[in-house]
Amino acid sequence: MKVILRKNFEQLGQIGDIVDVKDGFARNFLIPRNIAFAAQKGNMKALEEEKKQLAKKKVKELQAAEKLAGELEKISVTIPVKVGEEDKIFGTVTNQMIADAIKEKGYDIDKRRIEIVEPIKSLGIYSVNIKLHPTVTAVVKTWVVRE
């Protein structure tokens, strides 16, 4: 049975590919999970429309990510931590601590998007990357200070 892929499927191909699969696999797995359509003229037109909508959505997401990156570049966050001898902090500064500090500034960022290159284990100023989009990364200045 020939099907048109609606989503990227690792074993078969990319969106819009027409692939030949066994009937049972198409009817029982691909079609019910909205991974593929049966290859028919009407479905081809529907897929083209979905591609247009997806392209518009991607452009909007990219513009929103670039705007948010510009705003995040302007802010800096301060994280107060408990300090022992020789200004060594207890534990490390985590993604969640940085996400909470950014949230206090009015931006809701998921902690999984925050990338800390090296563990932050001492006082100082650090640059933390926030991956907002596959092509857009913002850098936020993070101050780690004594509580």
C-alpha positions in Angstrom: 0.0 0.0 0.0 1.3 3.4 -0.9 1.1 6.1 1.8 2.1 9.8 2.2 4.0 10.6 5.4 2.4 13.5 7.4 5.2 13.4 10.0 8.9 12.6 9.9 9.2 8.9 10.7 12.7 7.6 11.2 12.3 4.2 9.6 10.4 5.4 6.5 11.3 9.0 5.6 10.4 12.7 5.9 7.2 14.7 5.6 5.6 14.4 2.2 7.5 11.3 1.1 5.4 8.6 -0.7 6.4 5.2 0.6 5.3 1.7 -0.1 4.5 -0.3 3.1 2.6 -3.4 4.0 -1.2 -3.0 4.2 -1.5 -4.0 7.8 1.3 -1.7 8.9 -0.4 1.2 7.2 -4.0 0.5 8.4 -3.1 -0.6 12.0 -0.2 1.7 12.8 0.6 4.6 10.5 -2.9 5.9 9.6 -4.5 5.6 13.2 -1.5 7.6 14.6 -1.8 10.3 12.0 1.7 9.5 10.7 0.5 8.9 7.2 -2.4 9.1 4.7 -3.4 6.7 2.0 -1.8 8.0 -1.2 -4.8 9.5 -3.0 -5.3 12.8 -4.9 -7.4 14.4 -2.2 -4.8 13.5 0.4 -2.0 15.0 -1.7 -3.8 18.3 -1.7 -4.4 18.1 2.0 -0.7 17.4 2.6 0.3 20.4 0.5 -2.0 22.6 2.7 -0.5 21.1 5.9 3.0 21.9 4.6 2.0 25.6 3.9 0.5 25.9 7.4 3.6 24.2 9.0 5.9 26.7 7.1 3.9 29.7 8.3 4.0 28.3 11.9 7.7 27.8 11.8 8.3 31.4 10.5 6.1 32.7 13.4 8.0 30.6 16.0 11.3 31.8 14.6 10.3 35.4 14.8 9.0 35.0 18.4 12.2 33.2 19.4 14.4 36.0 17.9 12.3 38.7 19.7 12.5 36.8 23.0 16.3 36.3 22.5 16.7 40.1 22.0 14.8 40.8 25.3 16.7 38.1 27.2 20.1 39.4 26.1 19.3 42.7 27.9 18.6 41.2 31.3 20.9 39.8 33.9 19.9 37.6 36.8 21.3 37.4 40.3 21.4 34.1 42.2 22.1 34.3 45.9 23.8 31.2 47.3 25.2 30.0 50.7 28.9 30.2 50.7 31.5 28.3 52.8 35.2 29.0 53.3 37.2 30.5 50.4 33.9 31.5 48.6 33.0 28.0 47.6 29.3 27.5 47.3 27.4 24.5 48.7 26.3 22.4 45.8 26.0 24.0 42.3 23.8 26.5 40.6 21.2 24.5 38.7 19.1 25.1 35.7 16.0 25.3 37.9 17.6 28.1 40.0 18.4 30.1 36.8 14.9 29.5 35.4 13.3 30.7 38.7 15.5 33.9 38.6 14.5 34.6 35.0 10.8 34.0 35.9 11.1 36.7 38.5 12.1 39.1 35.7 8.9 38.2 33.9 10.0 35.6 31.3 8.8 32.0 31.6 11.6 29.8 30.3 11.6 26.0 30.7 14.6 24.7 32.7 15.4 22.1 30.0 16.2 24.9 27.5 18.9 26.3 29.7 22.4 25.1 28.9 25.1 25.4 31.5 28.5 24.6 29.8 30.4 24.0 33.1 28.9 23.4 36.5 28.8 26.7 38.4 30.5 26.0 41.8 31.9 29.4 42.8 30.9 33.0 43.0 31.2 35.2 39.9 29.6 36.2 36.6 28.7 33.5 34.1 27.1 33.5 30.7 24.3 31.0 30.4 22.9 29.8 27.0 19.2 29.5 26.5 18.1 27.5 23.5 14.9 29.1 22.3 14.7 27.5 18.9 17.0 25.1 16.9 18.7 28.2 15.3 18.2 30.8 18.1 20.2 30.9 21.3 20.1 33.7 23.8 22.9 34.4 26.3 21.9 35.6 29.8 24.4 37.1 32.2 24.1 35.3 35.5 25.6 36.8 38.7 26.2 34.3 41.5 26.5 36.2 44.8 26.8 35.5 48.5 23.5 35.2 50.3 
